[in-house]
Every structure is written in C-alpha cells, then in structure tokens.
Amino acid sequence: MKPYPEQKLEKNWIRDGINEEIIEWAKSFAEKLTPSDKSKLSTSQLRKFFGEIKRIKADYKKNINDLPMLEAQLAYAVGRDKDEKGRNKTKIKEFYEELSKGIKAVRKGEEANEKEKRNDFNNFVKIVESIVAYHKYFGGK
C-alpha cells in the first residue's frame, strides 16, 4: 500500500477491518499533518474531533446518530481556518477530506445489521486512534 497522499482512505478499510498496512497509512497521514512549518494540524483541532468520536463510542446506541454531524463540524473547522487571503492556515482541510470518507463508509440505517454497523464504527475509531497516536509521535502540539 502506498503512503498518504498517494493512497487515500478507502471504504473497505472501514468495512473489512484493520491491518498493518492501514496503520502504516495512518502513520504516513499523521506525518503529513505535522510538518515543521506553521501549517500543521493542531492537537486541539484533532482532540476536539477525537473527543466527539469517543463520546459516541461511550454510549454507542444512544449517540451513533450523531456521527454524520462530525462531518459538518469538520467542515465548519475548515471554514474557520482561513487566513486573510482565504487559504487554510493548517492541514485541517486534508484531515476533513480523509475523515469524511471514513464517516461516510460507516454503514447506517437499513444498509447493514447492527453487528456490521458497530464493526464499521469500531474500525473507523481504530483508524482515528492511529492517526492521533502518530500525530503525537511526529510532534503534534
């Protein structure tokens, strides 16, 4: 498997399960989110999103319907992250583009049974946890 940005997050990763190659992709993605310049994704941006995922996971049955709102919250963060010329100051847009694919890949409603839906969500959480861990490893502040 190629590293990010050559390889983008794929729907089957959410549905089929996590393996070492996916974790390596998460590592390459996190590294791109933490460049040495000022454009790196901040830990507070990442933690806010991760905190919402953990809140949903804590009471899955009650909160799973909040998952699609995370995409909207990320879009809002992208919109707020503009400089005076309208360019993004950080890597939040890249984070949004990849994670929104994962959110959409988690099956909802009539698409799957409860076990498949929960499995999809748990795989999504594992990918995000990997990104958070490697973001810290590569110097995310």
N, C-alpha and C positions, 0 to 999 in steps of 0.2 A: 504494500500500500504506500502511496506517495504521501509526503507530509503536506500540511496546510501551507500555502494556498492552492497548490496543485490539486489536492484532494479536498473536497467539501464534505460536510456531514451528510450522510445518506440515511434515508428512511429505514432501510433494512437493519441498520445498526440498532435502532430503537426496537424493532420488532423481532429480530433474530437473536439478540444477546450480545454481550460484551466479550471481546477477546483482546489479546495483547496488541494486535495491530491498531485497534480502535484507541487503546490507551496511548500508544505511540503517536497517533494522530492528535489526540488531546494534548499531548506534550508539545507537539510542534505548533499547535494552535495557540496554546498558552504562551509559548515563547514569542510568537508574533504579536501578542497583546502586551508584551512587556519590553518594548525597545528602550534603548538608553536615552532617547530624547523625551521631550515633554508629551508626546502623543500616546504614551502608554495608558492602558485601561487602569483606572484607579481601583484599589481594593474596595473602597466604599461603593463604587458602581457595581462591582462584582458581588460583593457581600449583600447588597440590597436585593438583587435578583436571587441569589442563593438562599437568602433568608426566607423569601416567599416560597421557594420550592420546598424547603424544609418544613415550613408551616403547613403546606398542602400535604406533605408526606405524613406529618404528625397525626392528622385526622383525615386520612385519605377519603373515606366515604363522604364525609361532610364537605370537604374542601376541593375535591378533584374538579368540580365545575369552574373553579377559579383559574385553572391552568390556561385557558385561552386569553385571559386578561393579562397574563405575563407578557405576551407578545405586544399588547398595546402599551404596557408600562415600559417595555424596552424601546418601543418606537418613540414614546414621549422623551425618554432619556436621550435618544439620538437627536431629537429636535432641540432639546435644551443645550446640547453640547456644541453649539455653533459659535464660531468666532465672529468678529465684525464683518468679515467677508463672506460669511455663510458656509464656511468649511468646518468640518468636525475637528475639534481640538484633540480628541482622544480616539482610541480604537473601538469605541462603543458601537459604531455602525457595523464593523466586522463581527463583533460579538452578537449583535442583534440579527444579522443576516444568517449566521450559522445556527444560533439557538432557536430562532423562529422555525427553522426546518425541523428541529427536534420536537418542538411543541406541536407542530402540525402532524408529525409522524405518530404521536401517541394516539392510539385509536380511542374513539369516543362513541357514545350512543349505541346505535344498532350495528356498528361496524364489527364488533367483536364481543366475546363473552367477558365476564368480569375478570376472570383469571388473565386473559390476554391483555386487557386494558391495564390492569395493575402491573403486569410484567413489563409492558411498554413504558409505563411511567417510571418503574424502578430502574430500567435500563437508561432512560433519559437522565434520571438523578445521578446514576453512576458516571455517566459521561461528564455531567456538570461538575461533580465532585472531583473528577480527574483534572478538569480544566482549572478549578480553584486551587487544587494542590500544586499543580505545576506553575500556575501563575505566581504563587508564593515562592516556590523554588527558584524561579527565574528573577526574583527581586520585586515582585508586585508590592507596592507600598500601600 
